């Protein structure tokens, strides 16, 4: 069984702490744009009828619910997350949705996905891969549980390329966002957010990491001036 590192345990605890206000702050701090990003990412999965989709780092289940909204009723969706607090809130939200019969959530880390090889037709992870301490292992695990020909779709924050836009964005991201979030939740968690984004590799470098993990035909697409990026790879 995979054991989280000290850093992983700290991140796990942080997400469980902020879970009660997580959805509210996502909407507030992104001005609702995060919903559009998820919709666009889910459109890339190409899941067949009667298929199975795995959403890694599912959090409170936003992507799992979006997958359900975009796919036939016979598609089954499983979400995993290493934060018990996030999963608890996700289960409550899903139970009150019309898709509750199609979605199940479990507690598990990306580095140790509790399913056999070649189980899922598609795998997604949104705003979670940067929190995976051993990213290559996490990517290999996602590839392992994918069926041959299946797609992985990764949505993650990135650093805007335009210098002018990047300067304005960084001012908001590093100065204003943690203070606003601190009025409703744990400010330190929202200082971690911009720090983790700045540490995340550039798009081309992350594509190379996906290729090293065994994915093929890897591509990326920037959204909203490069604030976030969608990566797609195939097994």
C-alpha positions as CSV (number, residue, x, y, z in Angstrom):
1,X,0.0,0.0,0.0
2,X,1.3,3.4,-1.0
3,X,2.4,5.7,1.9
4,X,2.1,9.4,1.5
5,X,5.3,11.5,2.1
6,X,5.3,14.1,4.8
7,X,4.5,16.8,2.1
8,X,1.7,14.6,0.8
9,X,0.2,14.3,4.3
10,X,0.4,18.1,4.8
11,X,-1.5,18.7,1.5
12,X,-4.0,16.0,2.3
13,X,-4.8,17.7,5.7
14,X,-5.0,21.1,4.1
15,X,-7.6,20.0,1.6
16,X,-9.7,18.3,4.2
17,X,-9.6,21.6,6.2
18,X,-10.8,23.8,3.4
19,X,-13.4,21.4,2.0
20,X,-16.4,23.1,3.6
21,X,-15.8,26.4,1.6
22,X,-14.0,24.9,-1.4
23,X,-16.8,25.1,-3.9
24,X,-17.8,28.6,-2.9
25,X,-14.3,29.9,-3.1
26,X,-13.7,28.2,-6.5
27,X,-16.7,30.2,-7.9
28,X,-15.8,33.4,-6.2
29,X,-12.0,33.5,-6.9
30,X,-12.3,32.5,-10.6
31,X,-15.5,34.5,-11.2
32,X,-17.1,31.3,-12.3
33,X,-14.7,30.6,-15.1
34,X,-13.6,27.3,-13.5
35,X,-17.0,25.8,-14.6
36,X,-16.3,26.6,-18.2
37,X,-12.8,25.1,-18.0
38,X,-14.2,21.9,-16.6
39,X,-16.9,21.7,-19.4
40,X,-14.3,22.1,-22.1
41,X,-12.0,19.5,-20.5
42,X,-14.7,16.9,-20.2
43,X,-15.6,17.3,-23.9
44,X,-12.2,15.7,-24.6
45,X,-12.7,12.4,-23.0
46,X,-14.5,10.5,-25.8
47,X,-16.1,7.8,-23.6
48,X,-18.1,5.1,-25.5
49,X,-21.6,4.0,-24.4
50,X,-21.6,1.7,-21.4
51,X,-18.1,2.9,-20.6
52,X,-16.4,3.7,-17.4
53,X,-14.6,7.0,-16.5
54,X,-12.3,7.6,-13.5
55,X,-11.9,11.1,-12.1
56,X,-8.7,11.3,-10.1
57,X,-8.4,14.0,-7.3
58,X,-12.1,14.4,-7.7
59,X,-12.4,16.8,-4.7
60,X,-16.1,17.6,-4.1
61,X,-17.1,15.9,-7.4
62,X,-17.4,18.8,-9.8
63,X,-15.8,17.0,-12.7
64,X,-17.6,13.8,-12.0
65,X,-20.9,15.6,-12.2
66,X,-19.8,17.3,-15.4
67,X,-18.9,14.0,-16.9
68,X,-22.3,12.7,-16.0
69,X,-24.0,15.7,-17.6
70,X,-22.1,15.2,-20.8
71,X,-22.3,11.4,-21.2
72,X,-25.1,8.8,-21.7
73,X,-26.8,7.5,-18.6
74,X,-25.2,4.1,-19.1
75,X,-21.7,5.5,-18.5
76,X,-20.4,4.8,-14.9
77,X,-18.2,7.4,-13.2
78,X,-15.8,6.7,-10.3
79,X,-14.1,9.5,-8.4
80,X,-11.1,9.1,-6.1
81,X,-9.4,11.6,-3.8
82,X,-6.9,11.3,-1.0
83,X,-8.8,13.8,1.2
84,X,-11.5,12.3,3.3
85,X,-13.0,15.8,3.9
86,X,-13.3,16.4,0.2
87,X,-14.9,13.0,-0.5
88,X,-17.4,13.5,2.3
89,X,-18.6,16.8,0.9
90,X,-18.6,15.3,-2.6
91,X,-20.8,12.4,-1.6
92,X,-23.3,14.9,0.0
93,X,-23.4,16.9,-3.2
94,X,-23.7,13.9,-5.5
95,X,-26.5,12.4,-3.4
96,X,-28.6,15.4,-4.1
97,X,-28.0,15.3,-7.8
98,X,-29.9,13.5,-10.6
99,X,-26.7,11.5,-11.4
100,X,-26.3,9.9,-7.9
101,X,-26.9,6.4,-9.2
102,X,-24.0,6.7,-11.7
103,X,-21.3,8.2,-9.5
104,X,-19.3,6.6,-6.7
105,X,-16.5,8.2,-4.7
106,X,-13.6,6.5,-2.9
107,X,-10.7,7.7,-0.8
108,X,-7.4,6.9,-2.6
109,X,-4.2,8.7,-3.8
110,X,-3.3,9.2,-7.4
111,X,-0.1,7.2,-6.8
112,X,-1.9,4.1,-5.8
113,X,-5.2,3.8,-7.7
114,X,-7.2,0.8,-6.3
115,X,-8.3,-0.7,-9.6
116,X,-7.0,-3.4,-12.0
117,X,-5.1,-2.7,-15.2
118,X,-7.2,-1.7,-18.3
119,X,-10.4,-0.8,-16.3
120,X,-11.5,2.6,-17.6
121,X,-12.3,4.1,-21.0
122,X,-11.1,7.5,-19.9
123,X,-9.3,9.1,-16.9
124,X,-9.6,12.8,-15.9
125,X,-7.8,14.9,-13.3
126,X,-8.6,18.6,-12.8
127,X,-6.4,20.9,-10.7
128,X,-4.9,17.9,-9.0
129,X,-1.8,16.8,-10.7
130,X,0.3,19.6,-9.3
131,X,-0.6,18.3,-5.8
132,X,0.7,14.8,-6.6
133,X,4.2,14.6,-5.0
134,X,5.4,11.8,-7.3
135,X,3.9,13.0,-10.5
136,X,5.5,10.4,-12.8
137,X,4.2,7.6,-10.6
138,X,0.7,9.2,-10.6
139,X,0.7,9.5,-14.4
140,X,1.8,5.9,-14.7
141,X,-1.0,4.8,-12.4
142,X,-3.5,6.7,-14.5
143,X,-2.1,5.0,-17.7
144,X,-2.2,1.6,-16.0
145,X,-5.9,1.7,-15.3
146,X,-6.8,3.0,-18.8
147,X,-7.9,0.6,-21.4
148,X,-5.8,0.5,-24.6
149,X,-6.8,3.5,-26.8
150,X,-8.3,5.3,-23.8
151,X,-7.6,9.0,-23.1
152,X,-6.3,10.8,-20.1
153,X,-7.5,14.4,-19.8
154,X,-5.6,16.7,-17.4
155,X,-6.8,20.2,-16.5
156,X,-4.3,22.3,-14.6
157,X,-3.3,25.9,-13.8
158,X,-0.5,27.3,-15.8
159,X,1.5,30.5,-16.1
160,X,0.2,33.0,-18.7
161,X,2.8,33.6,-21.5
162,X,2.0,37.3,-22.1
163,X,4.2,39.5,-20.0
164,X,1.6,42.2,-19.5
165,X,-1.2,39.8,-18.7
166,X,1.1,37.7,-16.5
167,X,2.0,40.8,-14.4
168,X,-1.6,41.7,-13.7
169,X,-2.5,38.0,-13.1
170,X,0.3,37.5,-10.7
171,X,-0.7,40.6,-8.7
172,X,-4.2,39.1,-8.2
173,X,-3.0,35.6,-7.8
174,X,-0.3,36.3,-5.2
175,X,-1.5,39.4,-3.4
176,X,-5.3,39.6,-3.6
177,X,-6.5,36.0,-3.9
178,X,-5.1,34.7,-0.5
179,X,-6.5,37.7,1.3
180,X,-10.0,37.3,-0.2
181,X,-9.9,33.6,0.5
182,X,-8.7,34.2,4.1
183,X,-11.9,36.0,4.9
184,X,-13.8,32.7,4.3
185,X,-11.3,29.9,4.8
186,X,-7.7,29.1,5.6
187,X,-5.5,31.8,4.1
188,X,-2.4,29.7,4.2
189,X,-4.0,27.1,1.9
190,X,-4.7,29.8,-0.7
191,X,-1.1,31.0,-0.4
192,X,-0.1,27.5,-1.2
193,X,-2.2,27.6,-4.4
194,X,-0.1,30.2,-6.3
195,X,3.1,28.7,-5.0
196,X,2.2,25.3,-6.3
197,X,1.2,26.8,-9.7
198,X,4.6,28.6,-10.0
199,X,6.4,25.4,-9.2
200,X,4.5,23.4,-11.8
201,X,6.5,22.8,-15.1
202,X,5.8,24.7,-18.3
203,X,3.4,23.1,-20.8
204,X,6.0,21.5,-23.0
205,X,7.9,20.1,-20.1
206,X,4.8,18.6,-18.6
207,X,4.0,17.0,-22.0
208,X,7.4,15.4,-21.9
209,X,6.7,14.0,-18.5
210,X,3.4,12.5,-19.8
211,X,5.3,10.9,-22.7
212,X,7.9,9.5,-20.3
213,X,5.0,8.0,-18.3
214,X,3.9,6.1,-21.4
215,X,1.2,8.3,-23.0
216,X,1.2,8.9,-26.7
217,X,-0.1,11.6,-29.0
218,X,0.2,14.1,-26.1
219,X,-1.2,17.6,-26.8
220,X,-2.1,20.7,-24.8
221,X,-4.5,23.6,-25.2
222,X,-4.3,26.8,-23.2
223,X,-7.5,28.4,-21.9
224,X,-8.2,32.0,-20.8
225,X,-4.9,33.5,-21.9
226,X,-3.0,30.6,-20.5
227,X,-4.3,30.7,-16.9
228,X,-5.2,27.0,-17.3
229,X,-4.2,24.3,-19.7
230,X,-5.8,21.1,-20.9
231,X,-3.5,18.1,-21.6
232,X,-4.6,15.1,-23.5
233,X,-2.8,11.8,-24.0
234,X,-3.7,8.3,-25.2
235,X,-2.7,4.8,-24.1
